[in-house]
């Protein structure tokens, strides 16, 4: 019943999405990270290109920092029901609703941007199908820079992680850390810095980009580039809004999405190198993991990948097995 009401409301919003000028169609895009985040910048670039390629006929306003009130696991439902027309969504966070969206955050499945791109291309048809199931059109996806381990003390083996409280961003990360002996903690991104200052947590599983943006050098000392994952954020649009567009407008939006995706992948790789230099300049020590720790992480990753495969569709299983052990 709630979904029916939600779709009815969405249709009403679509009906009123046109401005006083009958040739302008307006939509909001919910962005879950701050205005300087790689994915919010990507959403803004996308909105700018849509306006350009539709000659001002489609205008998208990006709301960063989850300011529309939606930030996490509810986002597939929120877009489906038309509470927001469009949203930037961290795939791993909604994997509880749709299994396939957990693939990009599987630990140590890919260990380079080249491999991450190949995995994305293999999975993209499944992502598009899953989005349709949730009454939305998949537009594009782009990766975070690879997740690293940011801590107060150097981690040489999993023994050094025992009892350490580390904030992670999804269920895969939480299980991975637990298998290595750490205490995984879930909390909103906005609370992380203060939690580090007060020792509520002792580390973060995140990228060099987020380490830089969070100024974690003020509260943490080590960044270990463990190539945990290259997690994807996707942008989707509610199907009622999508279907309200003209064929020409849809074509323009897909053009904008394709260009944004290409630019975001290149930008992610470039800033990862730049960010590592910046955090070093601010006194952080970037330390490669020891061989022993690499082996321990791979063993933990295998447990999680095997568990994921138990619930995987035949298509998911085929794709993942093509990357395991490479």
N, C-alpha and C positions, 0 to 999 in steps of 0.2 A: 504493500500500500504506500509506504514512504517513497519507494522508487517512482511509482506512478505519479504521486504528487510532485516529486522532484522534476520529473520530465515535463509535467504540465507547466511548472514554473519556468523551466528552461525555455519552453516554447514561447511563453509570454515574454521572457527577456529577449529572445530572438526577434519577436515582433516589434519590440521597442528599441532594438539595437541601432536602428537607423536614426541618424540625427535629423535635425530639422531640414537639412539638405538631403533630399531623397537619395542622392547618389553616394552617401557616405555611410559605411557600416562600421560601428565601433564595438570593440571587445576589450576586456581586461585579461591580462596574463599574470597569473600568480607565480611569483618567483620566491623560492624558499630561502635563498641566501642573500647576504647584503649586497649593496649596489656595486661594490668593487669585486665581487666574486666572479670567477671565470664564467660560471653558467648564467649569472644575471647579466653580465656583459654580453654574452651570447644571445640571450633573449632580447636585449635591447637592440642588438645588431639585426636580429631577425625582424623585429617590429619595424625598424627603419627601412629595411629592404622591402618588406611587404607594402609599406606606404609608397615607396618609390615605384615598385613594379605594378601596383594597382592604380598608379597616378592619383593617389590620395583617396581612392574609393574605399579602402579598408584601413582603419586606424586602430592599432593595438597599443594599449597603455600597459606598461610593465609595472607591477607593484612588488618591489623587492622586500627581502627580510620577512617573508610570510605575513606582511602587513594586512592582508585580507583575512587573516585568521586561520589559514590552513597551511600545515607544515609537514605532515608525516604520513603514517600508514593509511590515513583516510583519503589520500588524494585521488586514487582511482575512482572511488565512489563519488567524491566531490565533483570531479569533472563529468562523470557519467550522469549525475543528477542535475548538472547545469548550475550548480551553486557558484562555480566559476567557469567561464567559457573555455579557458586554456590554462595549463599549468606546466611548470618545470617540475619534474618528479625524479627523485633519486630512485633508480630501479630497485635496488636491494631493499629499500624500506617498504616497498609494496609487494615483495615476493611472497608474503604470507597470503596475499589475495590472489596472486597469479604466479605460479611456481617458476615459469620461464624467466621472469624478471630477476631471479636470483643468480643467473649464470654469470653476469659480468663481475659480481663480487665474490665468486668462488676463489678461495685462496690459492695463489701461486699456480693457477691454471695457465696463465700467460705471463711472460716476463719481459715484454718489450712492447712498444707502441705498434710495431709491425704485426706482432702476434695478436695484439688486442684488436686491431683493425680487421684482421682475418676472422677472428671470432665474432666480431660484430656483424660482418657481412654474412657469415653463415647463419647467425641467429635472427637477422633482421626480419625475414618473412614470418618467423614465429612471434616476434615482438608486434608486428603489424596485426597479425591475427588475434593476439591476446588483447590488443587495444580495441579492436572491433568488438570483441566479446564484452568489453566494458563500455560500449557505446561511444567510442571515440576514435579519431583518426590519428595515427602515429605520424608525426611530422619529421623529427630528426632526433639524433642522440649524439652525445659527445662525452669523452672521458674526463674524469678528474686526473690530474697527475698521479702517478702510482703512490699507493698508500705506504707510509713508512711508520716506524715505531719511534715515538718521541718521548723521552724519559729523563728522569733526574739523575739516574746512574747508568753506566754502560752495561749493556746486556751481551754477555759472551756466550751463555748457554741458557737453556730454559730454567735452570736452577736459579738464575738471577731474577727471573720473573715471579718466582713463588711469592704469593701474597700481595704482589703489587696491584694496585687498583688503576685500571686503564679504561678510559672512555673509548667506546667504539660506536660505529654508525649503523650497524645492522646485525641481524641474528648470526650470519656467517662469521663476522668478526668476533662476536661474543664467544661463540663456540670454539673458534680457533685459539683465542687467548686462554680460554679455560683449559683446553687440552695442553697448553704450554705451561700451565700452573698459575696464570695470572687471575685476578678477580676482574671480570669484565663489568663495566658500568655503563648504563644507558642514561643519557641526559641531554636536554636541548643544547644546541651549539652555543647559544648565548650565555649559558651558565658555566661553560668549561673553564674559562680563564680564572674566574673567581674560585672555582673548585680546586684548581691547581694551586692558587695562592694560599688557600686555607688547608691544603693537604687532604681535602676530601677525596681527591684522586691524585695519582702520582705520575700519570702519563696519558698519552693519546695515540690512538691508531689513526693517522691522517696523512695528508700529503704535505710536501714542502710548501705548496701554495697556501694551504690553510695555516701551516706553522708560521709562515711569514705574515699573513693577514691577522693572525691572532697574537702576534708579537710574543710567541712562546719562549723566545730566548730570555725573556724577563723572569720566567718561572721554571724553565726546563733547560737541560744542558746538552743532551745528545739527540741526534737524529740518525736513525739507522735505516737506510734505504733497502728494506727487505723485499721490495717488489711483491707486496702482499696481493694487490689486485689493481686493476685499472677500471674502477666502478663507473658505470654510465649514468648520466642524467638524460632524461628524454623530455621532449615537449609534445604534448598531445592537445587536441581540440575536440570538444563535444560534437558529436555527429549532427545534432540539430543545427548548431552554428555553422558547421562545415557545409551542410546541405543547403543552407540559406545563401551561400555564396554562388555567384555566377560561374560558369565554366572557365571564363577568362580569369576571374579572381582566384579560383582554385589553382589554376596553372601558375599564376604569379606567386601564390603562397608556397607552392611546392618548389618553385625556382628559388625563392628566398630561403626555404628550408635546406635545400641542397647546398647552396652557397655558404650558409651559416655553419652547417655541419662540417664541411671541408675546412673552413677557416678555424673552427673551434678545435678540431683535431690537431691542426698544425700549431695553433696557439698553445694548447695544452702541453705539447712536447717542448716547445720553445721555452715557456715560462718555467717548466720543471727544472731545466738547467740553470736558468737565471735565479730562480728562488733558492736553489741550493747554495749558490754563491752569496746571495744576500744574507741568508741565515748564518753562514760562516762568518761573514763580515761583522755580524752582531754578536759573535762570540760562541755560537753553537759549534759543537764538534760533530761533523758528519763522518760516521764510522761504518764501514762495510761489515756485514755480519760474518762471524767466523764460519768455517766450514762445518764445524760441529753443530752450530745453531742452524745453519742452512738445512742440514740433514734432519734435524729435529722439527723444523718448520714444515719440511716436505712430508714428514711422517704424519704430522697433525693435519696438514692439508688433505692428504689421502683419505683420512678418516671422514672428513667432511664431504669430499667429492663423492666417495662411495655412498655416503648417506643420502646425498642429493640424488644420485643415480637411482636409488630405490624408488623414488617417487617421480622420476623423470618419464616423459613421454618417449616413444621410440625415436622421434625426431631429435629431441633434446639429448638423449643418450648417444645417438650416433655422432652428433656434433662434439659433445664433450669428450668422448672416447678418442676422437681424432686429435685432441690437444693434450691429453694426459700423457705425461712422461716425455714430452718434447723439450 
